[in-house]
Amino acid sequence: MKREELIIIFVKPAVVGKVKTQLLPYFTHEEAAEFQLAALSDTLAVARRTLRAPVELHVAGDKDDVAELRALYPGHAVRSQCQGDLGDRFVHAFAESFARGARRTLIVGSDHPTLPRKYIADALQQLDDADVVLGPTRDGGFYAVGIRHSSWPESRIIFRRIPWSTAGVLRTSLDRAGQIDLEVVLMPDWYDVDRPEDLMRLRRDAEPDSACGRFLREIDRRRS
């Protein structure tokens, strides 16, 4: 790896019946899987405009899921996430990126298709001085986490014994960082698109020519 910065997008496979199930009151199982791919496409587009370099996709799936994403996004590195909880997968992804030469690494979830490009650019810039950058979500988690190489491996403490998928994720990670005096910068908060009520904001924020914008228009057409 020759570049200083790396953006990794954590991706869940678009498996019908197993993804975005909280949107089922509004979408069918098939539409929820379609939406997952649309959200990923928009997140990837934002990341590419920010870094202007290849952005990696790390999928929580098997070799077939990796192959599917490689077919959809040729030219992008697609890797499997390791086994274990989300903390284990974060640790593995950061360790691997630093081993390959990255100096600043930012991991972003694929549930934030309208995340402003400025937030990603600012997060990477903050890693010039800060040990860790966290982008809070309104449900108590985070949409992005960035670490600089010089703070590794000590900074992996922020992923240890975290109550994942609860409202205490961000708070606990900050507590862990405080235990060893890591310098943490908090970015502006943003929202996940996980529930039907989140779709109302997505409708306002999505660009008309974005993948999510086109998908929502197609859903409206199907409903009419």
C-alpha positions, 0 to 999 in steps of 0.5 A, spaced: 500 500 500 502 506 497 497 511 500 497 514 507 490 514 508 485 508 507 477 508 508 474 501 509 466 500 508 463 495 513 458 491 509 453 486 511 451 481 505 444 483 501 441 476 503 434 476 502 430 475 509 436 477 513 438 484 512 434 491 514 429 487 517 426 493 521 424 496 514 419 490 513 413 494 515 415 498 509 419 494 504 418 487 502 424 482 504 426 483 497 426 490 497 430 491 503 435 487 500 435 492 494 435 497 499 442 495 502 445 495 495 443 502 494 445 504 500 452 501 499 453 504 492 451 511 495 456 510 501 461 508 496 460 514 492 461 519 498 468 515 500 471 515 493 469 522 492 473 524 499 479 520 498 480 519 490 483 513 491 481 505 492 476 504 497 476 497 500 469 493 502 469 488 508 464 484 508 461 480 513 460 474 509 463 468 506 467 467 499 460 467 495 458 474 498 465 476 497 465 474 489 458 478 489 461 484 491 467 483 487 462 482 481 458 489 482 464 493 484 470 491 479 476 494 481 475 495 488 478 491 494 473 486 497 475 482 503 472 478 508 471 480 515 474 476 520 470 471 525 468 474 532 464 480 534 464 487 531 470 489 536 474 483 533 472 485 526 474 492 527 481 490 531 482 485 525 481 490 519 485 496 523 491 491 524 491 489 517 490 496 514 496 498 518 500 492 516 499 494 509 502 501 510 496 505 512 498 511 516 490 513 518 484 508 517 477 510 517 472 505 517 465 507 515 458 503 516 454 502 509 447 504 513 449 512 512 448 513 504 447 520 505 453 522 510 456 528 508 463 528 504 465 533 509 464 529 515 469 523 512 474 528 510 474 532 516 475 525 520 481 523 516 484 530 517 483 530 525 487 523 525 493 528 523 493 529 531 488 525 534 489 518 536 481 516 535 476 519 531 468 517 532 462 519 528 456 518 533 449 516 531 443 518 534 442 511 537 448 511 541 453 508 536 457 510 531 457 511 524 465 511 523 471 510 527 478 512 525 485 511 528 492 513 526 497 508 526 502 511 531 496 510 536 496 502 535 495 497 538 494 501 544 487 504 541 484 497 540 482 498 547 476 502 544 473 495 542 474 491 548 468 489 552 463 493 548 455 492 549 454 492 541 447 494 538 445 497 545 445 505 546 451 504 550 456 503 545 459 510 544 459 511 551 463 505 553 468 506 547 469 513 550 470 510 557 475 505 554 479 511 551 479 515 557 483 509 561 489 510 557 488 517 555 487 517 548 485 523 545 479 522 541 475 527 537 468 527 536 465 528 529 458 531 528 452 526 529 449 522 523 443 517 522 442 510 521 437 508 516 434 502 519 427 503 521 421 506 517 421 513 520 429 514 518 426 513 511 423 520 511 429 523 513 432 519 507 427 522 502 429 529 504 436 528 504 438 523 498 440 526 491 435 525 486 440 521 482 443 517 487 442 510 488 437 511 494 434 516 490 432 512 484 430 506 489 425 510 493 422 513 486 422 506 484 418 504 490 413 509 489 412 507 482 411 500 485 406 502 490 402 507 485 
